Amino acid sequence: MAARAGYGARGFVYLSVGLLMLASASGLGGQTLGSQGVAPWLASQPFGRLWLVLLGLGLWAFVVWRALQAVWDADHQGRDWRGAAARLGQAVSGLFYGLLAAGVFELLDEVGPRMAAEDIAENQAKAAILLGLPFGDIVLMLVGVVVLGVGVGNIVTGLRVDFGEALSCSDHWRRRLCLLARVGYTVRGAAYLPLGVFVLIAGWHARAAEVRSFGSSLEAVRQQPGGDWLVGVTALGFIAFGAFAFIEARFRRIRPPKTLSLG
């Protein structure tokens, strides 16, 4: 139940972000991607706070599932180096979604028109703290390298992993759904690269002001020649990733570890 609720929440996040990005790139959204994120937009809708609570609970459920995968090997990855690498990636993913879930609940008391600007300022303040530490510029560069690594890892996953193995459906649908997953993972990985570059440059120049949020990084891409097309393609990739997450919520094989006692 935690896994399926979590995959559904992840799908909702990426599908919403993709639709907002697509509307922004086509000039229909009324606001740029960097000026409003999906959670503030959601909170401004009717029953928005209720949606935020449900979204946050779903994301925490996904964190529980990631813990089952990483610690109790729910996907039976094994203990060799490939399995250990896969479980480490699941642990990092769980940490990311835990931060995202915590941020969703934090927004309940902080939603406002300047939310995106405050998000960038908060990221820059954290970068300034890092830069103030001994070897802080190196640490910040390492953070940028990690973000780039996450992006490259998603691209590699999208190109190499057989997503159909984990789906409980016919071979006819499995082949088609696997293509959807490949597009989603590859594009999501590519979308992390601009943010990683900005953080890496900030560490190289030791300037916290160059650190951006994810949305503002994509907005910077949009300002380049052909940027609207790039953001539009990225939006379609996010929509594909979100759609596949909903498919996983319904058809993924969930195999709880036998050694875990749930009461």
HUFENGI-V285088 format. One record per residue. N is the residue number from 0. RES is the residue in one letter. OMEGA is omega as a letter, one per 40 degrees, with the letter a starting at -180 (NA if undefined). NEAR is the number of other C-alpha atoms within 8 Angstrom. Layout:
BEGIN
N&RES&OMEGA&NEAR + N&RES&OMEGA&NEAR
END
This chain:
BEGIN
0&M&i&4 + 1&A&a&10 + 2&A&a&12 + 3&R&i&11 + 4&A&i&13 + 5&G&i&16 + 6&Y&i&13 + 7&G&i&13 + 8&A&i&12 + 9&R&i&13 + 10&G&i&14 + 11&F&a&10 + 12&V&a&10 + 13&Y&i&12 + 14&L&i&14 + 15&S&i&10 + 16&V&a&13 + 17&G&i&14 + 18&L&i&10 + 19&L&i&12 + 20&M&a&12 + 21&L&i&12 + 22&A&i&10 + 23&S&a&13 + 24&A&a&13 + 25&S&i&9 + 26&G&a&7 + 27&L&a&7 + 28&G&a&10 + 29&G&i&6 + 30&Q&i&7 + 31&T&a&9 + 32&L&a&13 + 33&G&a&12 + 34&S&i&12 + 35&Q&i&11 + 36&G&a&11 + 37&V&a&10 + 38&A&i&9 + 39&P&i&12 + 40&W&a&9 + 41&L&a&11 + 42&A&a&14 + 43&S&i&7 + 44&Q&i&7 + 45&P&a&5 + 46&F&a&7 + 47&G&a&10 + 48&R&i&9 + 49&L&i&7 + 50&W&a&10 + 51&L&i&14 + 52&V&i&10 + 53&L&i&8 + 54&L&i&11 + 55&G&i&12 + 56&L&i&9 + 57&G&i&14 + 58&L&i&16 + 59&W&i&12 + 60&A&i&12 + 61&F&i&18 + 62&V&i&13 + 63&V&i&11 + 64&W&i&11 + 65&R&i&12 + 66&A&i&12 + 67&L&i&12 + 68&Q&a&13 + 69&A&a&12 + 70&V&a&7 + 71&W&i&10 + 72&D&a&12 + 73&A&i&12 + 74&D&i&7 + 75&H&i&5 + 76&Q&a&11 + 77&G&a&8 + 78&R&i&7 + 79&D&a&6 + 80&W&i&6 + 81&R&i&9 + 82&G&i&10 + 83&A&i&11 + 84&A&i&8 + 85&A&a&9 + 86&R&i&13 + 87&L&i&9 + 88&G&i&8 + 89&Q&i&12 + 90&A&i&12 + 91&V&i&8 + 92&S&i&9 + 93&G&i&13 + 94&L&i&9 + 95&F&a&8 + 96&Y&i&12 + 97&G&i&11 + 98&L&i&8 + 99&L&i&9 + 100&A&i&13 + 101&A&i&9 + 102&G&i&8 + 103&V&i&13 + 104&F&i&10 + 105&E&a&8 + 106&L&a&10 + 107&L&a&10 + 108&D&a&5 + 109&E&a&7 + 110&V&i&9 + 111&G&a&6 + 112&P&a&5 + 113&R&a&7 + 114&M&a&12 + 115&A&i&11 + 116&A&i&8 + 117&E&i&8 + 118&D&i&9 + 119&I&a&11 + 120&A&i&8 + 121&E&i&8 + 122&N&i&11 + 123&Q&i&13 + 124&A&i&9 + 125&K&i&8 + 126&A&i&11 + 127&A&i&10 + 128&I&i&8 + 129&L&a&11 + 130&L&i&15 + 131&G&i&7 + 132&L&i&7 + 133&P&a&5 + 134&F&a&7 + 135&G&i&11 + 136&D&i&13 + 137&I&i&9 + 138&V&a&11 + 139&L&i&15 + 140&M&i&14 + 141&L&i&9 + 142&V&i&11 + 143&G&i&15 + 144&V&i&10 + 145&V&i&9 + 146&V&i&12 + 147&L&i&13 + 148&G&i&8 + 149&V&i&10 + 150&G&i&14 + 151&V&i&11 + 152&G&i&9 + 153&N&i&12 + 154&I&i&14 + 155&V&i&10 + 156&T&a&11 + 157&G&a&13 + 158&L&a&8 + 159&R&a&6 + 160&V&i&7 + 161&D&a&6 + 162&F&a&8 + 163&G&a&9 + 164&E&a&5 + 165&A&a&7 + 166&L&i&11 + 167&S&i&7 + 168&C&a&7 + 169&S&i&6 + 170&D&i&6 + 171&H&a&6 + 172&W&a&8 + 173&R&a&11 + 174&R&a&9 + 175&R&i&8 + 176&L&i&10 + 177&C&i&11 + 178&L&i&8 + 179&L&i&11 + 180&A&a&13 + 181&R&i&11 + 182&V&a&12 + 183&G&a&16 + 184&Y&a&14 + 185&T&a&15 + 186&V&i&12 + 187&R&i&15 + 188&G&i&14 + 189&A&a&10 + 190&A&i&11 + 191&Y&a&13 + 192&L&i&12 + 193&P&i&10 + 194&L&i&16 + 195&G&i&14 + 196&V&i&10 + 197&F&a&13 + 198&V&i&15 + 199&L&i&14 + 200&I&i&10 + 201&A&i&16 + 202&G&a&17 + 203&W&a&9 + 204&H&a&7 + 205&A&i&8 + 206&R&a&9 + 207&A&a&12 + 208&A&a&7 + 209&E&i&10 + 210&V&a&13 + 211&R&i&13 + 212&S&a&11 + 213&F&a&8 + 214&G&a&10 + 215&S&i&11 + 216&S&i&13 + 217&L&i&14 + 218&E&i&11 + 219&A&i&8 + 220&V&a&11 + 221&R&a&13 + 222&Q&a&8 + 223&Q&i&7 + 224&P&a&5 + 225&G&a&7 + 226&G&i&10 + 227&D&i&10 + 228&W&i&8 + 229&L&i&10 + 230&V&i&14 + 231&G&i&12 + 232&V&i&8 + 233&T&i&12 + 234&A&i&14 + 235&L&i&10 + 236&G&i&15 + 237&F&i&15 + 238&I&i&15 + 239&A&i&13 + 240&F&i&17 + 241&G&i&15 + 242&A&i&10 + 243&F&i&13 + 244&A&i&12 + 245&F&i&12 + 246&I&i&9 + 247&E&i&12 + 248&A&a&13 + 249&R&a&7 + 250&F&a&9 + 251&R&i&10 + 252&R&i&7 + 253&I&a&7 + 254&R&a&6 + 255&P&a&7 + 256&P&a&9 + 257&K&a&5 + 258&T&a&5 + 259&L&i&7 + 260&S&a&5 + 261&L&i&3 + 262&G&NA&2
END
